[in-house]
């Protein structure tokens, strides 16, 4: 009987040590979470207030972005492994000058023709990857910028944005 009492006495300090360790770990985790939330709030609050101040002090920067949608969406057909596939792309142009965008609209048939030819000449398997889609977007942007440079004498469009991209 003396042995079991001695064993019980020995087990109690080990359980108390484990309990203290668990409590210490829980407190440490809660402290880390609290610091993380606090730091995130602090930096987000500072990031939101600084751009507003700089926007008020320096209004002579870039002009605001103007987005012009090209409607209707572009559709291209593909034949892959004997199956009929298609791609549908909705495009929005990003420019900075409304007058230049209006002048570019006169040449929209040429732009649409060049884009349809570009889209039709692509490999369907390449378009299924994000890298292939980004390469296509860059080629399309270059195509529109080329027409703008040729017809208007300046690059009017900063970039084309794919607002909808469907492969089926």
C-alpha positions as CSV (number, residue, x, y, z in Angstrom):
1,X,0.0,0.0,0.0
2,X,2.8,2.3,0.7
3,X,4.1,1.8,-2.8
4,X,0.8,2.9,-4.4
5,X,0.7,6.0,-2.3
6,X,4.2,6.8,-3.3
7,X,3.4,6.2,-6.9
8,X,0.4,8.5,-6.7
9,X,2.6,11.2,-5.1
10,X,5.0,10.8,-8.0
11,X,2.3,11.1,-10.7
12,X,0.8,14.3,-9.3
13,X,3.9,16.5,-10.0
14,X,4.1,15.1,-13.6
15,X,0.4,15.9,-14.2
16,X,0.8,19.4,-12.7
17,X,3.8,20.0,-15.0
18,X,1.9,18.9,-18.1
19,X,-1.0,21.1,-17.1
20,X,1.2,24.1,-16.7
21,X,2.8,23.4,-20.1
22,X,-0.6,23.1,-21.8
23,X,-1.7,26.4,-20.2
24,X,1.5,28.1,-21.2
25,X,1.1,26.9,-24.8
26,X,-2.5,28.0,-25.0
27,X,-1.6,31.5,-23.6
28,X,1.3,31.7,-26.1
29,X,-1.0,30.9,-29.0
30,X,-3.6,33.4,-27.9
31,X,-0.9,36.0,-27.5
32,X,0.4,35.3,-31.0
33,X,-3.0,35.5,-32.5
34,X,-3.7,38.8,-30.7
35,X,-0.5,40.3,-31.8
36,X,-1.2,39.2,-35.4
37,X,-4.7,40.7,-35.4
38,X,-3.4,43.9,-33.8
39,X,-0.5,44.3,-36.3
40,X,-2.8,43.6,-39.2
41,X,-5.3,46.2,-38.1
42,X,-2.5,48.7,-37.4
43,X,-1.0,48.3,-40.9
44,X,-4.3,48.2,-42.7
45,X,-5.4,51.4,-40.9
46,X,-2.2,53.2,-41.8
47,X,-2.3,51.9,-45.4
48,X,-5.9,53.3,-45.9
49,X,-5.1,56.7,-44.5
50,X,-1.9,57.4,-46.4
51,X,-3.1,57.0,-50.0
52,X,-6.0,59.4,-49.3
53,X,-3.5,62.0,-48.1
54,X,-1.2,61.6,-51.0
55,X,-4.1,61.7,-53.5
56,X,-5.2,65.1,-52.0
57,X,-1.7,66.5,-52.1
58,X,-0.6,65.3,-55.6
59,X,-3.6,65.5,-58.0
60,X,-1.2,66.0,-61.0
61,X,-0.4,62.3,-61.3
62,X,-1.9,59.9,-63.8
63,X,-5.3,60.6,-65.1
64,X,-8.0,58.2,-63.8
65,X,-8.5,55.0,-65.6
66,X,-11.3,54.8,-68.2
67,X,-12.7,51.3,-69.1
68,X,-14.4,50.7,-72.4
69,X,-16.1,47.4,-73.0
70,X,-15.8,45.8,-76.5
71,X,-19.3,44.3,-77.2
72,X,-20.2,41.8,-78.3
73,X,-17.9,39.1,-76.9
74,X,-15.4,37.4,-79.2
75,X,-16.1,33.7,-80.1
76,X,-13.5,31.5,-81.7
77,X,-14.0,27.8,-82.8
78,X,-11.3,25.2,-82.5
79,X,-11.0,21.5,-83.5
80,X,-9.1,19.5,-80.9
81,X,-8.6,15.8,-81.2
82,X,-11.7,15.6,-83.5
83,X,-13.9,17.4,-81.1
84,X,-15.4,20.8,-81.7
85,X,-14.3,23.4,-79.0
86,X,-14.9,27.1,-78.6
87,X,-13.6,30.1,-76.7
88,X,-15.6,33.1,-75.7
89,X,-13.8,36.2,-74.5
90,X,-15.3,39.5,-73.2
91,X,-12.7,42.3,-73.4
92,X,-12.5,45.7,-71.8
93,X,-10.0,48.3,-72.9
94,X,-8.1,50.4,-70.3
95,X,-7.2,53.9,-71.3
96,X,-6.7,57.3,-69.7
97,X,-8.2,59.8,-72.2
98,X,-11.8,59.7,-73.2
99,X,-11.3,61.7,-76.4
100,X,-8.6,59.2,-77.6
101,X,-10.9,56.2,-76.8
102,X,-13.7,57.9,-78.9
103,X,-11.3,58.4,-81.8
104,X,-10.2,54.8,-81.6
105,X,-13.8,53.6,-81.8
106,X,-13.8,54.7,-85.5
107,X,-11.3,52.0,-86.1
108,X,-13.1,49.3,-84.2
109,X,-13.8,47.1,-87.2
110,X,-10.1,46.8,-87.9
111,X,-9.3,46.1,-84.2
112,X,-12.1,43.4,-84.0
113,X,-10.8,41.8,-87.2
114,X,-7.3,41.6,-85.9
115,X,-8.4,40.2,-82.6
116,X,-10.6,37.5,-84.2
117,X,-7.7,36.5,-86.4
118,X,-5.4,36.4,-83.4
119,X,-7.9,34.4,-81.3
120,X,-8.6,31.9,-84.1
121,X,-4.9,31.2,-84.7
122,X,-4.3,30.0,-81.1
123,X,-3.8,26.5,-79.9
124,X,-6.7,25.3,-77.6
125,X,-4.5,23.4,-75.3
126,X,-2.3,26.4,-74.7
127,X,-5.4,28.6,-73.9
128,X,-6.4,26.2,-71.1
129,X,-3.4,27.3,-69.0
130,X,-3.2,30.6,-67.1
131,X,0.2,31.3,-68.8
132,X,-1.4,30.8,-72.2
133,X,-4.3,33.1,-71.4
134,X,-1.9,35.8,-70.2
135,X,0.2,35.5,-73.3
136,X,-2.9,35.8,-75.4
137,X,-4.0,38.9,-73.5
138,X,-0.6,40.5,-74.0
139,X,-0.7,39.7,-77.8
140,X,-4.2,41.2,-78.0
141,X,-3.0,44.3,-76.2
142,X,-0.1,44.7,-78.6
143,X,-2.4,44.2,-81.6
144,X,-4.8,47.0,-80.4
145,X,-1.8,49.3,-79.6
146,X,-0.4,48.7,-83.1
147,X,-3.7,49.8,-84.7
148,X,-3.9,52.8,-82.4
149,X,-0.3,53.8,-83.2
150,X,-0.8,53.4,-86.9
151,X,-4.2,55.2,-87.1
152,X,-3.9,57.8,-84.3
153,X,-0.2,58.3,-84.0
154,X,-0.1,57.4,-80.3
155,X,-0.8,54.4,-78.0
156,X,-4.3,55.0,-76.6
157,X,-4.8,51.7,-74.8
158,X,-2.7,50.7,-71.8
159,X,-3.9,47.2,-71.7
160,X,-6.8,44.9,-72.6
161,X,-8.5,43.1,-69.8
162,X,-10.3,39.7,-70.2
163,X,-13.5,40.3,-68.1
164,X,-14.9,36.9,-69.2
165,X,-12.9,33.9,-70.5
166,X,-14.8,30.7,-71.3
167,X,-13.3,27.5,-72.9
168,X,-15.6,24.7,-73.7
